[in-house]
């Protein structure tokens, strides 16, 4: 995807509604106050923990974006000014979570598999109805032993959860082996918000 195409796709993504930081903060405080008036300290504690978890997640995402954008031009991926952001697991998970990632599913699946290069996984097909992605271990991690197969699935699971949460299950067939592939469930369903699990921030 060229730089021009990527930028145009980003512009065409669904625009986020205008958000006022002060009003949003007040709204959160109002919700917490209403929970406090119920007399259930456990409910308020859970809400405060949820708010803190979200702040940590989005704070890490913003910090990662700043780090990537501040990378010297000579060290950035050539040709596409957004490549560094779109290829980062944490940033990608935020963009996908809000339907702002400009790339299509096929491209995002390719990005996910490229991020786990220790395992040579080739796409066989994707089942639109079930959300199942079928892969074949071409080599490297796909040596044919059960342990390697499981590791390849786990690696694919983590990457796909960030880049392509539409994939809710993965089947990996080891190269040169017959029989039913192993099935790994990795999500709650296509289009489900919770499918895009927060990814841990990478060290700069």
N, C-alpha and C positions, 0 to 999 in steps of 0.2 A: 504494500500500500504506500503510495507516494505521500510526501508531506502535504501537498495540496488537497489530496483526497481525504487524508486524516483530519485536517483542520476543518474542511467543509462538513465532514461527518460529525465532528465535535460540535459545530455550530448548529447542526440540524438536530442534535440530541434534545430530548425534552428539557425545556428550561425549568430550573428550580424556582419555586415561588419566592418572592422577596421576603427576607427574614430580618427582623429587627432584633439585634442582640439583647438590648435592654428589655424589650417586651417578652422575648423568649425566656430570659432569666426570671422575670417576674412571674411568668406563667408556670414555670417549674416550681417556684417557691409557693405559689398559690395551691398547686396540686399537693405538695408536701404538707402544707398547712391543713388542707382538707383531710388528709390521711391522719394527721395528728389529732384532729378533733374526733375521729372515730374511736379513740381510746385503744387502738390496737398498735402497740409499739413495734410488733413484728412486721406489720404491713409498712409502716413508715421506714423501718430499717431496710426492708427489702427494696423499697422505692429509692432510697438514698444510695444503696449499693448499685442499683441499676443505672442511676444517673451518673455515678462515678465511673462505672464500667464504660458507658458510652463516651464520657469525656476523655477517658484514657485512650479509647479506640480512635476517636476522631483527632485527639491531640497528637497521637503517634502518626496518624496519616498526614496531618498537616506538616509535622516536623519532617517526615520523609519527603513530602513534596518539595519543601524548601531546600532540603539537602540536594535533591536531584536537580532542581532548577538552578541551584548555585554552583553546580559542577562546571568547571571551566569548559568553554566551548570545544577546545581541542580534545577533551576526554569524553564528550558526549557521542551517542550513536549518530553517525553521519546520515544525512539525508532527511531525517524526520525529527522535527523538534519535540514531538510528543512521545517518541519511542521509549525514552527512559521512564516516563510516567506510566505508559500503557503496559510496559513489560515488567513493572514492579508488582509483586504479589499484594502487598498491603494497599497500595494506591488503586490497583485494579479491582480489588474486592470492594473498596468504597464506591468506585465508579459503577460497578455492576449492581451493587446494592441499591443504587438510586437511578438505575436505568440511564446512566450517563456515559457508559463506555461506548465509544464510537465504532468499535469493530464488531463484525458479525460473529455468530457462534463458532463457525468453522475456524476463523482466524484466532479466536480466543482459545479454542481447544488446542490448536497448533502451538500457541504460546505456552499453554500449560505443559504440554508434553516436551517442548523445547527446554523448559525449566528443570526437567528431571532427566538430564542427558546421561546419567549413569545407567539408565534403563532405556534400551532402544525399543520404543513402543510405536507400532504403526497402527493407524486407525483402519478398522475393517468396515464398520458402519455405525450409524447412530439411529436408534429407534425413537421416532418422534413421540409415539404414544406412551411408552414406558419410561423414556428418559435414559435408556440404557446405552452406554457407549461400549462397543466391542473393540478390543485392541488385540494385537498380536505382538508377542515379545520376539523381536527380530534377532536379538543377540545381547551381549553384555549381561544385563541383569536377567535376561530370559534364558538361562542356561539349561532349564528343564527341571531343576530341582524345586521341590515345594517351597522351601524357604525363600528362594529368589523370587518365585512367582508372587508370594505374599508381599514381599518388600516392594516389588514393582507396583502392585496394586495400591499399597499404602502411599507410595510416592505420588502416583497418579491421583489418588483421592485428594490429598492435600492441595495439589496444584489446581485441580479442576474445581474444587470448592471455592477458590479465589477467583479464577478466571472464567469459569463456565458453570455456574450453579444449576443451569438447566440439566446438566448431567447428574442424574440421581443414583445411578448404579454403574459399575464398571465390570466388564468381563474381560479377563486377560487369558489368552491362549498361548501357551509356550510354543516356541518354534519347534517344528518337527514332532509335535505330540498330537495325538488324536483324543477324542473324548470330549466331555462337556467342560467348558471353561469354568473357572471359579468366578462366582458372582459376589461383588462387594457393593453393599448399599452405602451411599455417601450423602444422601440428602432426603428432604421431606417431600419433594415433589417439584416439578417444573414450575418456575415462576414464583415459588414460595420465598418470601423475604428472608426467612431464617436459614435458607440454604446457603447463602453467601456468608459463611462464618468468618469472623475477623481473623486476619492473619497476623502472626507476630511480626513486629517491626524488625527489619534487618539492620544490622550494624552499619553505620555509614562507611 
